């Protein structure tokens, strides 16, 4: 782990906090904290880049505004103290930890700064195995932890972990979505590549169907809307930027599906900053005719304000509802974006209408959400199955059921009242 000069000191602590955090049975892991308010504030991002056949670098970024700074009464300053921990698994044996480490960090510099901190950890990972790393930040002042999981593929030179994107200052761009103004360069591990093929897919306009709807899932088409190439010199591209929203899938070998993907959503993504962007998510709580009328209005902002005012009954209450609803939309974008914006996905739909789940458990192949006590027969349980997708690891599909119909309409009616 590289030294971060802003921190007062860093201590290495082997196996610290195992009494409170034990991922040894990673076949089913409690990740409830990932979808709570403090996880949103920390806004953790991680990615991996294979440096060589036996070495991989894990980049991570988080926002210090999500940490709790407490006052040292004797020295009269504020400080945060937190642990950064990783646990490494071989993908073929998810129950056995093969490497782990913890770093205690005391920070008195970033109080009130709301800074994004980026750093990296190098790991000894050998080909041709695949791995899974769990990356956790534990806020000791607030007794809160948030864990992210990352698949690391070392089975071939074509997969996403053999690429990294960097900004104009050569800093790694850890999230895989960019705005129109983001200039970037692509760096790759493979030496004998002089051209990358880019498959472009237009943005999806589809949004999630209600949880009780009968949906005939069709195999997703990977036929690109267009294909172009970019030149590679000394294992990196020139400066690039994409103006058209959509999916950009980079490949050195078009006979395979493996590659690296960049997503172009709205310029301020994951934030909702325009009236036009506010219309789409309303489809979950409007009738079809209401939604069509809103979309056709000349003054969209006034139409949306009137919609919420009609439901709330007074301006102050309407403002509260707008803030609550679109905070969930933005959270859905942060947590669940995959081949499309997070608010359009199955998990995004449920999160927006019902709010954060009471508890969440993840296995390598699915997530289970509980609204109510864990495994209580009276609780609502939703299962989301992971979808194999060459573009993303974050694509999950809901197991729909007619049993959700009444509770869905009840939740929608709550918003409308």
Residue pairs with C-beta under 8 A, 6 or more apart in sequence:
1 10
1 84
1 103
1 119
1 120
1 121
1 122
2 119
2 120
3 10
4 10
4 105
4 117
4 119
6 107
6 109
6 110
6 117
7 105
7 106
7 107
7 109
8 79
8 106
8 107
8 108
8 109
9 106
10 103
10 104
10 105
10 106
11 103
11 104
12 101
12 102
12 103
12 104
13 83
13 102
13 103
13 104
14 101
14 102
15 100
15 102
16 83
16 85
16 102
16 104
17 83
17 85
17 102
17 138
20 138
20 145
21 85
21 136
21 138
21 145
23 29
23 87
23 97
23 134
23 147
24 95
24 96
24 97
25 95
26 87
26 89
26 94
26 95
26 132
26 134
27 94
27 95
27 363
27 364
28 361
28 362
28 363
29 134
29 147
29 149
29 361
29 362
29 363
30 359
30 360
30 361
31 147
31 149
31 360
31 361
31 362
31 367
32 357
32 358
32 359
32 360
33 39
33 144
33 145
33 146
33 147
34 146
34 147
34 148
34 335
34 360
35 331
35 335
35 351
35 356
35 357
35 360
36 146
36 356
37 356
38 66
38 139
38 142
38 144
38 146
39 66
39 146
39 335
40 66
40 331
40 334
41 63
41 65
41 66
42 62
42 63
42 66
42 67
42 137
42 146
43 61
43 62
43 63
43 66
43 116
43 334
44 60
44 61
44 62
44 135
44 137
44 146
44 148
45 60
45 61
45 62
45 174
45 175
46 58
46 59
46 60
46 61
46 133
46 135
46 148
46 150
46 174
47 58
47 59
47 150
47 164
47 172
47 174
47 176
48 56
48 57
48 58
48 59
48 133
48 150
48 152
48 161
49 56
49 57
49 59
49 161
49 162
49 163
49 164
49 172
49 187
49 189
50 56
50 125
50 152
50 154
50 161
50 162
50 189
51 57
51 122
51 189
52 189
53 126
53 127
53 154
54 124
54 125
54 126
54 127
55 122
55 123
55 124
55 125
56 122
56 123
56 125
56 131
56 152
56 154
56 161
57 120
57 121
57 122
57 123
58 86
58 120
58 121
58 122
58 123
58 133
58 135
58 150
59 118
59 119
59 120
59 164
59 172
59 174
60 84
60 118
60 119
60 120
60 121
60 135
60 174
61 116
61 117
61 118
61 174
61 175
62 116
62 117
62 137
63 114
63 115
63 116
63 117
64 80
64 107
64 110
64 113
64 114
64 115
64 116
64 117
65 113
65 114
65 115
66 139
67 80
67 82
67 107
67 110
67 139
67 141
67 142
68 80
68 139
68 141
68 142
68 144
69 78
69 79
69 80
69 107
69 111
69 112
69 141
70 78
70 79
70 80
70 141
71 77
71 78
72 78
72 79
77 108
77 111
78 108
78 111
78 112
79 106
79 107
79 108
79 111
80 105
80 106
80 107
80 108
80 110
80 111
80 139
80 141
81 104
81 105
81 106
81 107
81 140
81 141
82 104
82 105
82 107
82 137
82 138
82 139
82 140
82 141
83 102
83 103
83 104
83 105
83 136
83 137
83 138
83 140
84 102
84 103
84 105
84 135
84 136
84 137
85 100
85 101
85 102
85 103
85 135
85 136
85 137
85 138
86 99
86 100
86 101
86 121
86 123
86 133
86 134
86 135
86 136
87 97
87 99
87 100
87 133
87 134
87 136
88 97
88 98
88 99
88 100
88 123
88 125
88 131
88 132
88 133
89 95
89 96
89 97
89 98
89 131
89 132
89 133
89 134
90 96
90 98
90 129
90 130
90 131
90 132
91 129
91 130
91 131
91 132
91 151
92 129
92 130
94 132
94 364
99 123
99 124
101 121
110 117
118 171
118 172
118 174
120 172
123 133
125 131
125 152
125 154
126 154
127 154
127 155
128 154
128 155
128 156
129 154
129 155
130 151
130 152
130 153
130 154
130 155
131 151
131 152
131 154
132 149
132 150
132 151
132 152
132 364
133 149
133 150
133 152
134 147
134 148
134 149
135 147
135 148
135 149
135 150
136 145
136 146
136 147
136 148
137 145
137 146
138 144
138 145
139 145
149 362
150 393
151 393
152 161
153 159
153 160
153 161
154 161
156 258
157 189
157 190
157 252
158 251
158 252
158 253
158 256
158 258
158 259
159 258
159 259
160 258
160 259
160 260
160 261
162 188
162 189
162 190
162 260
163 186
163 187
163 188
163 189
163 250
163 260
164 172
164 186
164 187
164 188
165 172
165 173
165 176
165 184
165 185
165 186
165 187
165 262
166 172
166 173
166 184
166 185
166 187
167 173
167 182
167 183
167 184
168 183
168 184
168 239
173 182
173 184
176 261
176 262
176 263
176 392
177 262
177 263
177 264
177 265
177 269
177 270
177 337
178 184
178 241
178 242
178 262
178 263
178 264
179 264
179 266
179 267
179 268
179 269
180 241
180 242
180 243
180 264
180 267
181 241
181 267
182 241
183 239
183 240
183 241
184 239
184 240
184 241
185 236
185 237
185 238
185 239
185 240
186 196
186 230
186 232
186 236
186 237
186 240
186 250
186 260
187 235
187 236
188 196
188 232
188 235
188 236
188 252
189 235
190 235
190 252
191 235
193 232
193 235
193 252
194 231
194 232
194 233
195 229
195 230
195 231
195 232
196 229
196 230
196 232
196 237
196 250
196 251
196 252
197 227
197 228
197 229
197 250
197 251
197 252
197 254
198 227
198 228
198 229
198 230
198 248
198 249
198 250
198 251
199 222
199 224
199 226
199 227
199 247
199 248
199 249
199 251
199 254
199 259
200 224
200 225
200 226
200 227
200 228
200 244
200 246
200 247
200 248
200 249
201 224
201 225
201 246
201 247
201 249
202 225
202 245
202 246
203 245
203 246
203 247
203 264
203 265
203 340
204 339
204 340
204 344
206 340
206 344
207 280
207 283
207 284
207 343
207 344
207 349
208 344
208 345
208 346
208 348
208 349
208 398
209 215
209 400
210 349
210 404
210 405
210 408
211 346
211 349
211 350
211 382
211 398
211 400
211 401
211 404
211 408
212 400
212 401
212 402
212 403
212 404
212 405
212 408
213 400
214 400
215 400
217 397
220 339
220 389
222 257
222 390
224 249
225 246
230 237
230 238
230 240
230 250
231 237
231 238
242 248
242 262
242 264
244 264
245 264
245 265
245 266
246 263
246 264
247 261
247 262
247 263
247 264
247 339
247 391
248 261
248 262
248 263
248 264
249 259
249 260
249 261
249 390
249 391
250 259
250 260
250 261
250 262
251 258
251 259
252 259
257 390
258 390
259 390
261 390
261 391
261 392
263 337
263 339
263 391
265 333
265 337
265 341
266 273
266 274
266 277
269 333
269 341
270 330
270 333
270 334
270 337
270 341
270 342
271 330
271 333
272 278
272 281
272 326
272 329
272 330
272 333
275 300
275 301
275 304
276 300
278 300
278 304
278 326
279 291
279 294
279 295
279 300
279 304
280 343
280 344
281 325
281 326
281 329
281 343
281 352
282 291
282 294
282 304
282 307
283 291
284 349
284 352
284 353
284 412
285 353
285 412
285 415
285 416
286 294
286 307
290 307
293 303
294 300
294 303
294 304
294 307
297 303
305 318
308 318
308 321
308 322
309 315
309 318
311 318
311 321
311 415
311 416
311 417
312 318
312 320
312 321
321 415
325 352
325 415
328 351
328 352
328 355
329 343
329 348
329 352
331 351
332 342
332 343
332 345
332 347
332 348
332 351
332 352
333 341
333 342
333 343
333 348
334 342
335 342
335 347
335 348
335 351
336 342
336 343
336 345
336 347
336 348
336 351
336 394
336 396
337 345
337 394
338 345
338 389
338 391
338 392
338 394
338 395
338 396
339 389
339 391
339 392
339 395
341 348
342 348
343 349
343 352
345 395
345 396
346 384
346 396
346 397
346 398
347 367
347 384
347 396
347 398
350 357
350 369
350 382
350 398
351 357
353 408
353 411
353 412
353 415
354 371
354 411
357 369
357 370
357 371
357 382
358 370
358 371
358 372
358 373
358 374
358 379
359 369
359 370
359 374
360 367
360 368
360 369
360 370
361 367
361 368
362 368
364 386
365 385
365 386
366 383
366 384
366 385
366 386
366 396
367 383
367 384
367 386
367 396
368 381
368 382
368 383
368 384
369 381
369 382
369 383
369 384
370 376
370 379
370 380
370 381
371 379
371 380
371 382
372 378
372 379
372 380
373 379
375 381
380 404
380 407
382 398
382 399
382 404
383 398
383 399
384 396
384 397
384 398
384 399
385 396
385 397
385 399
386 395
386 396
387 395
387 396
387 397
389 395
